[in-house]
């Protein structure tokens, strides 16, 4: 059975979600809704940052074993 990819470790996935969310926000006319969408995009960016941190920490840990 194929292993499912761990999307929470995929920074590119979260950066794409942030970009898509910003595009949607750009088309909104309601300032409150637009603001909330931009907040969501920022959170996606933070998730992406954390994914990078996890992968870097994992790589450092693996490098120290070798």
TAVENDA-V986939 format. One record per residue. N is the residue number from 1. PHI is phi as a letter, one per 30 degrees, with the letter a starting at -180 (NA if undefined). OMEGA is omega in whole degrees, 0 to 359 (NA if undefined). BURIAL is I if it has 16 or more other C-alpha atoms within 10 Angstrom, else O. Layout:
n: (N & N)
phi: (PHI & PHI)
omega: (OMEGA & OMEGA)
burial: (BURIAL & BURIAL)
This chain:
n: (1 & 2 & 3 & 4 & 5 & 6 & 7 & 8 & 9 & 10 & 11 & 12 & 13 & 14 & 15 & 16 & 17 & 18 & 19 & 20 & 21 & 22 & 23 & 24 & 25 & 26 & 27 & 28 & 29 & 30 & 31 & 32 & 33 & 34 & 35 & 36 & 37 & 38 & 39 & 40 & 41 & 42 & 43 & 44 & 45 & 46 & 47 & 48 & 49 & 50 & 51 & 52 & 53 & 54 & 55 & 56 & 57 & 58 & 59 & 60 & 61 & 62 & 63 & 64 & 65 & 66)
phi: (NA & d & d & d & d & d & d & d & c & c & e & d & e & d & d & d & d & d & d & d & d & d & d & d & d & d & c & d & c & d & e & d & d & d & d & d & d & d & d & d & d & d & d & d & d & d & d & d & e & d & d & d & e & d & d & d & d & d & d & d & d & d & d & d & d & d)
omega: (180 & 179 & 179 & 178 & 179 & 185 & 181 & 176 & 184 & 182 & 180 & 177 & 183 & 177 & 176 & 178 & 179 & 180 & 179 & 181 & 177 & 177 & 178 & 180 & 182 & 181 & 183 & 179 & 180 & 183 & 179 & 180 & 179 & 179 & 180 & 179 & 178 & 175 & 178 & 179 & 178 & 179 & 175 & 177 & 179 & 176 & 178 & 178 & 179 & 178 & 178 & 179 & 180 & 182 & 178 & 178 & 178 & 180 & 177 & 180 & 179 & 181 & 182 & 179 & 185 & NA)
burial: (O & O & O & O & O & O & O & O & I & I & I & O & O & I & I & O & I & I & I & O & I & I & O & O & I & O & O & O & O & O & O & O & O & I & O & O & I & I & I & I & I & I & O & I & I & I & I & I & I & I & I & I & O & O & O & O & O & O & O & O & O & O & O & O & O & O)
